[in-house]
Amino acid sequence: MKRIGILTSGGDAPGMNACIRAVVRNVLDNGMESIGIKRGYTGLIEGDMVALDRKSVANVIHRGGTMLETSRCPEFTTPEGRAKAIKALKEAEIDGLVLLGGDGTFRGGALLANECSVSISGVPTTIDNDVYGTDYTVGFDTAVNTALEAIDRIRDTALSHERLFFVEVMGHHTGFIALESGIAGGAEETITPETGNTDDLWTRLRESFEHGKKSAIVVVAEGDQPGHTFAIAQEAKDKLKIESRVCILGHVQRGGSPTAHDRVLASNLGSAAVSALLKGKSGYMVGQVKNEIVYTALAHTWGKKKALSTRLEELASLLSA
Ligand code: F6P
């Protein structure tokens, strides 16, 4: 193997730059060349590439976003789109590819692996943490801490005004960010797509207000309907006759300097992805489970469902009052 390409695809995640840095340095240390592919699969289709040396990844470990830029690329889901990408890979003489992204990225990667001889390694980078085969994805810890900072600030104003607040956090199909930021922020309630319904919520909130509670924070995962928290707040008004406020955290959670945890995870997985290619492993995502590097076939990363921790769900419910 002589030349390794790297791309970032899908939603950006804090720690992607730390990961790119680790990939590039491990590639160079093994006497190979490193090629950055710009704007995810879009740049791959267009052959938008740049050579990366040790210096080009200096001073990026602390930066959010992705220095290679990213995209969601519907064209790559078509055989024609992938044929263009394969042509570009051939022309650039790339024989190994490291993909940074989430389930959408790995779906594309699995298709590509079946259609060409380039070896492929994936690294899970998404704030949602919804990838099977790793305890944590790169960017999740930073997003949780960003959400937590916001929840702490909201608690100040919620207490001052004796208000009920609904705070909507990201998490496309899953409630990982909601659950952890909810526990860390002492949320009175947490609503996730997994637990979903709000049937008991109104009873519990009514009881706690009747018992003297003057303010409360309910953390809501956006699920597949960003902004649906406004409808929940309306329900609160109808059912509890309580005025509330809604705060949608949105893309604030995607940016910012990665936490130490995310930088270490990103560095470890980025380096491991290159080592996997060198060991002849292709078509796998490298993840970290119980502090060990594990390999998961790309198809399993979205084909198998990563469940929320039942223990943490029980904890959230035990500690909310
Ligand atoms: O990267 C994951 C994620 O942030 C989800 O939590 C969210 O639903 C989605 O991406 C938003 O995507 P976009 O930035 O394309 O609006």
py3Dmol code that shows the C-alpha trace and the ligand (Angstrom):
import py3Dmol

protein = """\
ATOM      1  CA  MET A   1       0.000   0.000   0.000  1.00  0.00           C
ATOM      2  CA  LYS A   2       1.428   3.328  -1.072  1.00  0.00           C
ATOM      3  CA  ARG A   3      -1.132   6.069  -1.001  1.00  0.00           C
ATOM      4  CA  ILE A   4      -3.957   6.525   1.517  1.00  0.00           C
ATOM      5  CA  GLY A   5      -6.867   8.887   0.978  1.00  0.00           C
ATOM      6  CA  ILE A   6      -8.866  10.365   3.819  1.00  0.00           C
ATOM      7  CA  LEU A   7     -12.245  12.060   3.760  1.00  0.00           C
ATOM      8  CA  THR A   8     -14.811  13.407   6.200  1.00  0.00           C
ATOM      9  CA  SER A   9     -18.459  12.947   5.309  1.00  0.00           C
ATOM     10  CA  GLY A  10     -21.921  13.668   6.747  1.00  0.00           C
ATOM     11  CA  GLY A  11     -22.370  15.955   9.729  1.00  0.00           C
ATOM     12  CA  ASP A  12     -19.119  17.378  11.042  1.00  0.00           C
ATOM     13  CA  ALA A  13     -18.108  16.437  14.579  1.00  0.00           C
ATOM     14  CA  PRO A  14     -15.621  17.995  17.005  1.00  0.00           C
ATOM     15  CA  GLY A  15     -12.484  15.842  16.931  1.00  0.00           C
ATOM     16  CA  MET A  16     -12.500  15.220  13.176  1.00  0.00           C
ATOM     17  CA  ASN A  17      -9.352  17.329  12.786  1.00  0.00           C
ATOM     18  CA  ALA A  18      -7.586  15.441  15.577  1.00  0.00           C
ATOM     19  CA  CYS A  19      -8.490  12.244  13.744  1.00  0.00           C
ATOM     20  CA  ILE A  20      -7.266  13.520  10.358  1.00  0.00           C
ATOM     21  CA  ARG A  21      -3.987  14.470  12.050  1.00  0.00           C
ATOM     22  CA  ALA A  22      -3.585  10.970  13.507  1.00  0.00           C
ATOM     23  CA  VAL A  23      -4.351   9.292  10.189  1.00  0.00           C
ATOM     24  CA  VAL A  24      -1.895  11.475   8.274  1.00  0.00           C
ATOM     25  CA  ARG A  25       0.922  11.028  10.788  1.00  0.00           C
ATOM     26  CA  ASN A  26       0.507   7.260  10.992  1.00  0.00           C
ATOM     27  CA  VAL A  27       0.411   7.046   7.189  1.00  0.00           C
ATOM     28  CA  LEU A  28       3.599   9.108   6.849  1.00  0.00           C
ATOM     29  CA  ASP A  29       5.372   7.237   9.645  1.00  0.00           C
ATOM     30  CA  ASN A  30       4.773   4.052   7.666  1.00  0.00           C
ATOM     31  CA  GLY A  31       6.419   5.491   4.577  1.00  0.00           C
ATOM     32  CA  MET A  32       3.206   6.012   2.618  1.00  0.00           C
ATOM     33  CA  GLU A  33       1.654   9.131   1.119  1.00  0.00           C
ATOM     34  CA  SER A  34      -1.423  10.825   2.459  1.00  0.00           C
ATOM     35  CA  ILE A  35      -4.099  12.450   0.277  1.00  0.00           C
ATOM     36  CA  GLY A  36      -6.882  14.615   1.703  1.00  0.00           C
ATOM     37  CA  ILE A  37     -10.144  14.379  -0.226  1.00  0.00           C
ATOM     38  CA  LYS A  38     -12.172  17.581   0.103  1.00  0.00           C
ATOM     39  CA  ARG A  39     -15.943  17.857   0.805  1.00  0.00           C
ATOM     40  CA  GLY A  40     -16.591  14.169   1.482  1.00  0.00           C
ATOM     41  CA  TYR A  41     -17.969  11.981  -1.280  1.00  0.00           C
ATOM     42  CA  THR A  42     -18.739  15.085  -3.366  1.00  0.00           C
ATOM     43  CA  GLY A  43     -15.039  15.907  -3.555  1.00  0.00           C
ATOM     44  CA  LEU A  44     -14.213  12.256  -4.219  1.00  0.00           C
ATOM     45  CA  ILE A  45     -16.551  12.200  -7.227  1.00  0.00           C
ATOM     46  CA  GLU A  46     -15.002  15.443  -8.486  1.00  0.00           C
ATOM     47  CA  GLY A  47     -11.417  14.359  -7.770  1.00  0.00           C
ATOM     48  CA  ASP A  48     -10.960  17.340  -5.419  1.00  0.00           C
ATOM     49  CA  MET A  49      -7.825  16.225  -3.538  1.00  0.00           C
ATOM     50  CA  VAL A  50      -4.780  17.664  -1.823  1.00  0.00           C
ATOM     51  CA  ALA A  51      -1.560  16.033  -0.606  1.00  0.00           C
ATOM     52  CA  LEU A  52      -1.159  16.201   3.178  1.00  0.00           C
ATOM     53  CA  ASP A  53       2.217  16.319   4.913  1.00  0.00           C
ATOM     54  CA  ARG A  54       3.056  16.450   8.619  1.00  0.00           C
ATOM     55  CA  LYS A  55       2.908  20.245   8.621  1.00  0.00           C
ATOM     56  CA  SER A  56      -0.503  20.438   7.000  1.00  0.00           C
ATOM     57  CA  VAL A  57      -2.003  18.824  10.089  1.00  0.00           C
ATOM     58  CA  ALA A  58      -0.068  20.923  12.609  1.00  0.00           C
ATOM     59  CA  ASN A  59      -2.147  23.086  14.954  1.00  0.00           C
ATOM     60  CA  VAL A  60      -5.472  21.491  14.111  1.00  0.00           C
ATOM     61  CA  ILE A  61      -5.955  19.144  17.075  1.00  0.00           C
ATOM     62  CA  HIS A  62      -7.897  21.757  19.046  1.00  0.00           C
ATOM     63  CA  ARG A  63     -10.100  22.944  16.177  1.00  0.00           C
ATOM     64  CA  GLY A  64     -13.772  22.015  15.667  1.00  0.00           C
ATOM     65  CA  GLY A  65     -15.281  21.341  12.234  1.00  0.00           C
ATOM     66  CA  THR A  66     -13.233  19.575   9.593  1.00  0.00           C
ATOM     67  CA  MET A  67     -10.279  21.035   7.719  1.00  0.00           C
ATOM     68  CA  LEU A  68     -11.226  18.808   4.756  1.00  0.00           C
ATOM     69  CA  GLU A  69     -14.828  20.083   4.781  1.00  0.00           C
ATOM     70  CA  THR A  70     -17.759  17.731   4.448  1.00  0.00           C
ATOM     71  CA  SER A  71     -21.026  17.146   2.611  1.00  0.00           C
ATOM     72  CA  ARG A  72     -24.043  14.910   2.350  1.00  0.00           C
ATOM     73  CA  CYS A  73     -23.829  13.533  -1.183  1.00  0.00           C
ATOM     74  CA  PRO A  74     -26.949  11.954  -2.738  1.00  0.00           C
ATOM     75  CA  GLU A  75     -25.011  11.311  -5.997  1.00  0.00           C
ATOM     76  CA  PHE A  76     -22.770   8.832  -4.199  1.00  0.00           C
ATOM     77  CA  THR A  77     -25.789   6.600  -3.491  1.00  0.00           C
ATOM     78  CA  THR A  78     -26.095   5.983  -7.244  1.00  0.00           C
ATOM     79  CA  PRO A  79     -23.894   3.472  -9.174  1.00  0.00           C
ATOM     80  CA  GLU A  80     -23.029   6.282 -11.631  1.00  0.00           C
ATOM     81  CA  GLY A  81     -21.814   8.536  -8.834  1.00  0.00           C
ATOM     82  CA  ARG A  82     -19.675   5.779  -7.339  1.00  0.00           C
ATOM     83  CA  ALA A  83     -18.257   4.926 -10.775  1.00  0.00           C
ATOM     84  CA  LYS A  84     -16.967   8.512 -11.012  1.00  0.00           C
ATOM     85  CA  ALA A  85     -15.475   8.189  -7.537  1.00  0.00           C
ATOM     86  CA  ILE A  86     -13.738   4.911  -8.441  1.00  0.00           C
ATOM     87  CA  LYS A  87     -12.286   6.557 -11.550  1.00  0.00           C
ATOM     88  CA  ALA A  88     -10.965   9.446  -9.436  1.00  0.00           C
ATOM     89  CA  LEU A  89      -9.413   7.006  -6.933  1.00  0.00           C
ATOM     90  CA  LYS A  90      -7.691   5.155  -9.778  1.00  0.00           C
ATOM     91  CA  GLU A  91      -6.374   8.347 -11.335  1.00  0.00           C
ATOM     92  CA  ALA A  92      -4.981   9.498  -7.985  1.00  0.00           C
ATOM     93  CA  GLU A  93      -3.455   6.028  -7.438  1.00  0.00           C
ATOM     94  CA  ILE A  94      -5.104   5.747  -4.029  1.00  0.00           C
ATOM     95  CA  ASP A  95      -5.070   2.171  -2.743  1.00  0.00           C
ATOM     96  CA  GLY A  96      -6.401   2.729   0.788  1.00  0.00           C
ATOM     97  CA  LEU A  97      -9.169   4.961   2.056  1.00  0.00           C
ATOM     98  CA  VAL A  98     -10.024   6.127   5.576  1.00  0.00           C
ATOM     99  CA  LEU A  99     -13.619   7.322   5.972  1.00  0.00           C
ATOM    100  CA  LEU A 100     -14.638   9.549   8.867  1.00  0.00           C
ATOM    101  CA  GLY A 101     -18.381   9.754   9.436  1.00  0.00           C
ATOM    102  CA  GLY A 102     -21.524   8.046  10.678  1.00  0.00           C
ATOM    103  CA  ASP A 103     -23.967   5.495   9.315  1.00  0.00           C
ATOM    104  CA  GLY A 104     -24.566   7.282   5.988  1.00  0.00           C
ATOM    105  CA  THR A 105     -20.823   7.451   5.356  1.00  0.00           C
ATOM    106  CA  PHE A 106     -20.374   3.755   6.117  1.00  0.00           C
ATOM    107  CA  ARG A 107     -23.297   2.756   3.901  1.00  0.00           C
ATOM    108  CA  GLY A 108     -21.479   4.503   1.043  1.00  0.00           C
ATOM    109  CA  GLY A 109     -18.188   2.917   2.104  1.00  0.00           C
ATOM    110  CA  ALA A 110     -19.632  -0.598   2.117  1.00  0.00           C
ATOM    111  CA  LEU A 111     -20.982  -0.151  -1.422  1.00  0.00           C
ATOM    112  CA  LEU A 112     -17.648   1.234  -2.579  1.00  0.00           C
ATOM    113  CA  ALA A 113     -15.738  -1.657  -0.981  1.00  0.00           C
ATOM    114  CA  ASN A 114     -17.803  -4.111  -3.061  1.00  0.00           C
ATOM    115  CA  GLU A 115     -17.198  -2.252  -6.287  1.00  0.00           C
ATOM    116  CA  CYS A 116     -13.454  -1.579  -6.268  1.00  0.00           C
ATOM    117  CA  SER A 117     -10.188  -2.967  -4.937  1.00  0.00           C
ATOM    118  CA  VAL A 118      -9.332   0.006  -2.708  1.00  0.00           C
ATOM    119  CA  SER A 119      -9.007  -1.051   0.960  1.00  0.00           C
ATOM    120  CA  ILE A 120     -11.397   0.815   3.229  1.00  0.00           C
ATOM    121  CA  SER A 121     -11.309   1.618   6.935  1.00  0.00           C
ATOM    122  CA  GLY A 122     -13.934   3.645   8.823  1.00  0.00           C
ATOM    123  CA  VAL A 123     -13.777   5.820  11.941  1.00  0.00           C
ATOM    124  CA  PRO A 124     -17.046   6.674  13.751  1.00  0.00           C
ATOM    125  CA  THR A 125     -17.326  10.456  13.959  1.00  0.00           C
ATOM    126  CA  THR A 126     -20.758  11.867  14.726  1.00  0.00           C
ATOM    127  CA  ILE A 127     -22.115  13.804  17.671  1.00  0.00           C
ATOM    128  CA  ASP A 128     -25.136  11.455  17.750  1.00  0.00           C
ATOM    129  CA  ASN A 129     -23.195   8.403  19.057  1.00  0.00           C
ATOM    130  CA  ASP A 130     -25.617   6.202  17.095  1.00  0.00           C
ATOM    131  CA  VAL A 131     -23.068   3.863  15.522  1.00  0.00           C
ATOM    132  CA  TYR A 132     -22.927   0.187  16.477  1.00  0.00           C
ATOM    133  CA  GLY A 133     -19.443  -1.149  17.256  1.00  0.00           C
ATOM    134  CA  THR A 134     -18.067   1.565  19.512  1.00  0.00           C
ATOM    135  CA  ASP A 135     -18.939   2.750  23.011  1.00  0.00           C
ATOM    136  CA  TYR A 136     -18.516   6.356  21.909  1.00  0.00           C
ATOM    137  CA  THR A 137     -18.224   8.147  18.591  1.00  0.00           C
ATOM    138  CA  VAL A 138     -15.837  11.053  18.100  1.00  0.00           C
ATOM    139  CA  GLY A 139     -17.645  14.333  18.828  1.00  0.00           C
ATOM    140  CA  PHE A 140     -20.285  12.959  21.183  1.00  0.00           C
ATOM    141  CA  ASP A 141     -18.502  13.976  24.376  1.00  0.00           C
ATOM    142  CA  THR A 142     -17.999  17.540  23.163  1.00  0.00           C
ATOM    143  CA  ALA A 143     -21.645  17.825  22.083  1.00  0.00           C
ATOM    144  CA  VAL A 144     -22.837  16.560  25.469  1.00  0.00           C
ATOM    145  CA  ASN A 145     -20.652  19.103  27.236  1.00  0.00           C
ATOM    146  CA  THR A 146     -21.909  21.900  24.973  1.00  0.00           C
ATOM    147  CA  ALA A 147     -25.502  20.904  25.696  1.00  0.00           C
ATOM    148  CA  LEU A 148     -24.689  20.694  29.404  1.00  0.00           C
ATOM    149  CA  GLU A 149     -23.279  24.209  29.495  1.00  0.00           C
ATOM    150  CA  ALA A 150     -26.500  25.466  27.908  1.00  0.00           C
ATOM    151  CA  ILE A 151     -28.671  23.476  30.333  1.00  0.00           C
ATOM    152  CA  ASP A 152     -26.765  24.918  33.314  1.00  0.00           C
ATOM    153  CA  ARG A 153     -27.333  28.432  31.996  1.00  0.00           C
ATOM    154  CA  ILE A 154     -31.009  27.751  31.363  1.00  0.00           C
ATOM    155  CA  ARG A 155     -31.372  26.471  34.910  1.00  0.00           C
ATOM    156  CA  ASP A 156     -30.275  29.883  36.216  1.00  0.00           C
ATOM    157  CA  THR A 157     -33.052  31.667  34.350  1.00  0.00           C
ATOM    158  CA  ALA A 158     -35.577  28.864  34.954  1.00  0.00           C
ATOM    159  CA  LEU A 159     -35.033  29.198  38.708  1.00  0.00           C
ATOM    160  CA  SER A 160     -35.187  32.988  38.611  1.00  0.00           C
ATOM    161  CA  HIS A 161     -38.519  33.024  36.769  1.00  0.00           C
ATOM    162  CA  GLU A 162     -39.943  29.826  38.260  1.00  0.00           C
ATOM    163  CA  ARG A 163     -40.399  28.416  34.766  1.00  0.00           C
ATOM    164  CA  LEU A 164     -40.729  25.138  32.972  1.00  0.00           C
ATOM    165  CA  PHE A 165     -38.191  24.839  30.154  1.00  0.00           C
ATOM    166  CA  PHE A 166     -37.970  22.382  27.294  1.00  0.00           C
ATOM    167  CA  VAL A 167     -34.437  22.103  25.900  1.00  0.00           C
ATOM    168  CA  GLU A 168     -34.150  20.341  22.541  1.00  0.00           C
ATOM    169  CA  VAL A 169     -30.843  18.638  21.817  1.00  0.00           C
ATOM    170  CA  MET A 170     -29.642  16.861  18.671  1.00  0.00           C
ATOM    171  CA  GLY A 171     -29.816  13.112  18.033  1.00  0.00           C
ATOM    172  CA  HIS A 172     -31.357  12.107  14.752  1.00  0.00           C
ATOM    173  CA  HIS A 173     -32.935   8.781  15.668  1.00  0.00           C
ATOM    174  CA  THR A 174     -31.453   8.361  19.108  1.00  0.00           C
ATOM    175  CA  GLY A 175     -31.411   9.890  22.552  1.00  0.00           C
ATOM    176  CA  PHE A 176     -27.745   9.508  23.519  1.00  0.00           C
ATOM    177  CA  ILE A 177     -27.072  13.254  23.805  1.00  0.00           C
ATOM    178  CA  ALA A 178     -30.398  13.816  25.581  1.00  0.00           C
ATOM    179  CA  LEU A 179     -29.803  11.039  28.108  1.00  0.00           C
ATOM    180  CA  GLU A 180     -26.247  12.003  29.097  1.00  0.00           C
ATOM    181  CA  SER A 181     -26.765  15.785  29.076  1.00  0.00           C
ATOM    182  CA  GLY A 182     -30.023  15.227  30.961  1.00  0.00           C
ATOM    183  CA  ILE A 183     -28.335  13.219  33.714  1.00  0.00           C
ATOM    184  CA  ALA A 184     -25.364  15.593  33.939  1.00  0.00           C
ATOM    185  CA  GLY A 185     -27.632  18.655  33.957  1.00  0.00           C
ATOM    186  CA  GLY A 186     -30.007  17.229  36.570  1.00  0.00           C
ATOM    187  CA  ALA A 187     -32.980  17.395  34.170  1.00  0.00           C
ATOM    188  CA  GLU A 188     -36.357  16.710  35.717  1.00  0.00           C
ATOM    189  CA  GLU A 189     -37.369  14.711  32.647  1.00  0.00           C
ATOM    190  CA  THR A 190     -35.724  13.412  29.474  1.00  0.00           C
ATOM    191  CA  ILE A 191     -37.622  12.526  26.319  1.00  0.00           C
ATOM    192  CA  THR A 192     -35.843  10.326  23.771  1.00  0.00           C
ATOM    193  CA  PRO A 193     -37.015   8.727  20.508  1.00  0.00           C
ATOM    194  CA  GLU A 194     -36.398   5.362  22.217  1.00  0.00           C
ATOM    195  CA  THR A 195     -38.773   6.026  25.105  1.00  0.00           C
ATOM    196  CA  GLY A 196     -40.798   8.429  23.038  1.00  0.00           C
ATOM    197  CA  ASN A 197     -44.211   8.994  24.407  1.00  0.00           C
ATOM    198  CA  THR A 198     -45.140  11.764  26.785  1.00  0.00           C
ATOM    199  CA  ASP A 199     -48.143  10.017  28.358  1.00  0.00           C
ATOM    200  CA  ASP A 200     -46.772   9.754  31.887  1.00  0.00           C
ATOM    201  CA  LEU A 201     -44.749  12.942  31.615  1.00  0.00           C
ATOM    202  CA  TRP A 202     -47.714  15.215  32.285  1.00  0.00           C
ATOM    203  CA  THR A 203     -48.790  13.263  35.339  1.00  0.00           C
ATOM    204  CA  ARG A 204     -45.282  13.325  36.785  1.00  0.00           C
ATOM    205  CA  LEU A 205     -44.789  17.017  36.092  1.00  0.00           C
ATOM    206  CA  ARG A 206     -48.235  17.906  37.480  1.00  0.00           C
ATOM    207  CA  GLU A 207     -47.465  16.000  40.674  1.00  0.00           C
ATOM    208  CA  SER A 208     -44.080  17.602  41.146  1.00  0.00           C
ATOM    209  CA  PHE A 209     -45.496  21.107  40.629  1.00  0.00           C
ATOM    210  CA  GLU A 210     -48.274  20.258  43.092  1.00  0.00           C
ATOM    211  CA  HIS A 211     -45.604  19.183  45.558  1.00  0.00           C
ATOM    212  CA  GLY A 212     -44.003  22.600  45.388  1.00  0.00           C
ATOM    213  CA  LYS A 213     -41.596  22.443  42.488  1.00  0.00           C
ATOM    214  CA  LYS A 214     -41.379  25.856  40.917  1.00  0.00           C
ATOM    215  CA  SER A 215     -39.196  25.247  37.891  1.00  0.00           C
ATOM    216  CA  ALA A 216     -38.151  22.287  35.792  1.00  0.00           C
ATOM    217  CA  ILE A 217     -36.024  21.376  32.817  1.00  0.00           C
ATOM    218  CA  VAL A 218     -37.129  18.746  30.337  1.00  0.00           C
ATOM    219  CA  VAL A 219     -34.454  17.666  27.852  1.00  0.00           C
ATOM    220  CA  VAL A 220     -35.902  16.511  24.535  1.00  0.00           C
ATOM    221  CA  ALA A 221     -34.053  14.711  21.728  1.00  0.00           C
ATOM    222  CA  GLU A 222     -34.927  16.210  18.362  1.00  0.00           C
ATOM    223  CA  GLY A 223     -35.440  12.759  16.806  1.00  0.00           C
ATOM    224  CA  ASP A 224     -36.299  12.999  13.147  1.00  0.00           C
ATOM    225  CA  GLN A 225     -38.307  16.189  13.643  1.00  0.00           C
ATOM    226  CA  PRO A 226     -36.149  19.125  14.654  1.00  0.00           C
ATOM    227  CA  GLY A 227     -38.312  21.740  16.354  1.00  0.00           C
ATOM    228  CA  HIS A 228     -41.038  19.293  17.462  1.00  0.00           C
ATOM    229  CA  THR A 229     -40.430  20.481  21.015  1.00  0.00           C
ATOM    230  CA  PHE A 230     -42.667  23.490  20.359  1.00  0.00           C
ATOM    231  CA  ALA A 231     -45.571  21.051  19.977  1.00  0.00           C
ATOM    232  CA  ILE A 232     -44.641  19.423  23.288  1.00  0.00           C
ATOM    233  CA  ALA A 233     -44.623  22.831  24.989  1.00  0.00           C
ATOM    234  CA  GLN A 234     -48.089  23.507  23.550  1.00  0.00           C
ATOM    235  CA  GLU A 235     -49.224  20.179  25.000  1.00  0.00           C
ATOM    236  CA  ALA A 236     -47.858  21.297  28.384  1.00  0.00           C
ATOM    237  CA  LYS A 237     -49.957  24.428  28.114  1.00  0.00           C
ATOM    238  CA  ASP A 238     -53.076  22.484  27.181  1.00  0.00           C
ATOM    239  CA  LYS A 239     -52.667  19.705  29.731  1.00  0.00           C
ATOM    240  CA  LEU A 240     -50.974  21.409  32.685  1.00  0.00           C
ATOM    241  CA  LYS A 241     -52.077  24.998  32.099  1.00  0.00           C
ATOM    242  CA  ILE A 242     -48.455  25.992  32.526  1.00  0.00           C
ATOM    243  CA  GLU A 243     -46.567  28.495  30.409  1.00  0.00           C
ATOM    244  CA  SER A 244     -43.157  27.206  29.388  1.00  0.00           C
ATOM    245  CA  ARG A 245     -40.202  28.246  27.287  1.00  0.00           C
ATOM    246  CA  VAL A 246     -38.448  26.262  24.553  1.00  0.00           C
ATOM    247  CA  CYS A 247     -34.762  26.407  23.710  1.00  0.00           C
ATOM    248  CA  ILE A 248     -33.538  24.579  20.606  1.00  0.00           C
ATOM    249  CA  LEU A 249     -29.783  24.078  20.840  1.00  0.00           C
ATOM    250  CA  GLY A 250     -29.374  22.917  17.231  1.00  0.00           C
ATOM    251  CA  HIS A 251     -26.086  23.223  15.406  1.00  0.00           C
ATOM    252  CA  VAL A 252     -24.356  24.933  18.336  1.00  0.00           C
ATOM    253  CA  GLN A 253     -23.749  21.336  19.470  1.00  0.00           C
ATOM    254  CA  ARG A 254     -21.847  20.485  16.295  1.00  0.00           C
ATOM    255  CA  GLY A 255     -19.140  23.127  16.652  1.00  0.00           C
ATOM    256  CA  GLY A 256     -16.447  24.038  19.127  1.00  0.00           C
ATOM    257  CA  SER A 257     -13.116  22.820  20.331  1.00  0.00           C
ATOM    258  CA  PRO A 258     -13.153  19.074  21.068  1.00  0.00           C
ATOM    259  CA  THR A 259     -12.880  17.901  24.670  1.00  0.00           C
ATOM    260  CA  ALA A 260      -9.771  16.014  25.801  1.00  0.00           C
ATOM    261  CA  HIS A 261     -11.826  12.794  25.660  1.00  0.00           C
ATOM    262  CA  ASP A 262     -12.749  13.397  22.019  1.00  0.00           C
ATOM    263  CA  ARG A 263      -9.186  14.343  21.051  1.00  0.00           C
ATOM    264  CA  VAL A 264      -7.762  11.164  22.582  1.00  0.00           C
ATOM    265  CA  LEU A 265     -10.482   8.966  21.089  1.00  0.00           C
ATOM    266  CA  ALA A 266     -10.071  10.598  17.665  1.00  0.00           C
ATOM    267  CA  SER A 267      -6.280  10.184  17.772  1.00  0.00           C
ATOM    268  CA  ASN A 268      -6.523   6.569  18.876  1.00  0.00           C
ATOM    269  CA  LEU A 269      -9.130   5.555  16.288  1.00  0.00           C
ATOM    270  CA  GLY A 270      -7.519   7.529  13.444  1.00  0.00           C
ATOM    271  CA  SER A 271      -4.221   5.808  14.038  1.00  0.00           C
ATOM    272  CA  ALA A 272      -5.909   2.402  14.435  1.00  0.00           C
ATOM    273  CA  ALA A 273      -7.752   2.841  11.115  1.00  0.00           C
ATOM    274  CA  VAL A 274      -4.420   3.104   9.293  1.00  0.00           C
ATOM    275  CA  SER A 275      -2.952   0.164  11.216  1.00  0.00           C
ATOM    276  CA  ALA A 276      -6.016  -1.883  10.224  1.00  0.00           C
ATOM    277  CA  LEU A 277      -5.336  -1.185   6.540  1.00  0.00           C
ATOM    278  CA  LEU A 278      -1.696  -2.173   7.004  1.00  0.00           C
ATOM    279  CA  LYS A 279      -2.820  -5.463   8.584  1.00  0.00           C
ATOM    280  CA  GLY A 280      -4.878  -6.147   5.446  1.00  0.00           C
ATOM    281  CA  LYS A 281      -8.236  -5.446   7.088  1.00  0.00           C
ATOM    282  CA  SER A 282     -10.637  -3.819   4.655  1.00  0.00           C
ATOM    283  CA  GLY A 283     -14.350  -3.029   4.977  1.00  0.00           C
ATOM    284  CA  TYR A 284     -14.255  -2.519   8.751  1.00  0.00           C
ATOM    285  CA  MET A 285     -14.901   0.348  11.113  1.00  0.00           C
ATOM    286  CA  VAL A 286     -12.499   0.694  14.018  1.00  0.00           C
ATOM    287  CA  GLY A 287     -14.224   1.424  17.302  1.00  0.00           C
ATOM    288  CA  GLN A 288     -13.410   1.417  20.987  1.00  0.00           C
ATOM    289  CA  VAL A 289     -15.282  -0.919  23.302  1.00  0.00           C
ATOM    290  CA  LYS A 290     -14.279  -1.124  26.976  1.00  0.00           C
ATOM    291  CA  ASN A 291     -11.058   0.695  26.078  1.00  0.00           C
ATOM    292  CA  GLU A 292     -10.032  -1.885  23.479  1.00  0.00           C
ATOM    293  CA  ILE A 293      -9.892  -1.343  19.714  1.00  0.00           C
ATOM    294  CA  VAL A 294     -12.499  -3.489  17.976  1.00  0.00           C
ATOM    295  CA  TYR A 295     -13.331  -4.004  14.294  1.00  0.00           C
ATOM    296  CA  THR A 296     -16.879  -4.102  13.040  1.00  0.00           C
ATOM    297  CA  ALA A 297     -17.888  -4.917   9.455  1.00  0.00           C
ATOM    298  CA  LEU A 298     -19.152  -1.685   7.895  1.00  0.00           C
ATOM    299  CA  ALA A 299     -22.559  -3.257   7.182  1.00  0.00           C
ATOM    300  CA  HIS A 300     -23.063  -4.001  10.898  1.00  0.00           C
ATOM    301  CA  THR A 301     -22.389  -0.415  11.957  1.00  0.00           C
ATOM    302  CA  TRP A 302     -25.854   0.597  10.807  1.00  0.00           C
ATOM    303  CA  GLY A 303     -27.446  -2.867  10.404  1.00  0.00           C
ATOM    304  CA  LYS A 304     -27.207  -3.528  14.137  1.00  0.00           C
ATOM    305  CA  LYS A 305     -28.810  -1.117  16.532  1.00  0.00           C
ATOM    306  CA  LYS A 306     -26.867   0.462  19.355  1.00  0.00           C
ATOM    307  CA  ALA A 307     -29.226   0.695  22.296  1.00  0.00           C
ATOM    308  CA  LEU A 308     -29.281   3.335  25.010  1.00  0.00           C
ATOM    309  CA  SER A 309     -27.878   2.063  28.288  1.00  0.00           C
ATOM    310  CA  THR A 310     -30.790   0.725  30.356  1.00  0.00           C
ATOM    311  CA  ARG A 311     -28.745   1.458  33.460  1.00  0.00           C
ATOM    312  CA  LEU A 312     -28.429   5.140  32.505  1.00  0.00           C
ATOM    313  CA  GLU A 313     -32.122   5.323  31.616  1.00  0.00           C
ATOM    314  CA  GLU A 314     -33.008   3.956  35.046  1.00  0.00           C
ATOM    315  CA  LEU A 315     -30.552   6.354  36.658  1.00  0.00           C
ATOM    316  CA  ALA A 316     -32.092   9.338  34.875  1.00  0.00           C
ATOM    317  CA  SER A 317     -35.510   8.363  36.110  1.00  0.00           C
ATOM    318  CA  LEU A 318     -34.281   7.639  39.658  1.00  0.00           C
ATOM    319  CA  LEU A 319     -32.510  10.968  40.005  1.00  0.00           C
ATOM    320  CA  SER A 320     -35.179  13.182  38.458  1.00  0.00           C
ATOM    321  CA  ALA A 321     -37.590  14.533  41.022  1.00  0.00           C
TER     322      ALA A 321
END
"""
ligand_1 = """\
16
F6P
O -24.577 14.837 12.566
C -25.722 14.392 13.134
C -26.729 15.495 13.151
O -26.207 16.589 13.827
C -28.062 15.100 13.739
O -28.112 15.138 15.128
C -28.987 16.088 13.090
O -30.298 15.602 13.070
C -28.403 16.235 11.730
O -27.034 15.907 11.831
C -28.529 17.612 11.130
O -28.010 17.589 9.841
P -27.742 18.873 8.952
O -26.522 19.554 9.498
O -27.514 18.322 7.598
O -28.939 19.740 9.094
"""
view = py3Dmol.view(width=600, height=400)
view.addModel(protein, "pdb")
view.setStyle({"model": 0}, {"cartoon": {"style": "trace"}})
view.addModel(ligand_1, "xyz")
view.setStyle({"model": 1}, {"stick": {}})
view.zoomTo()
view.show()
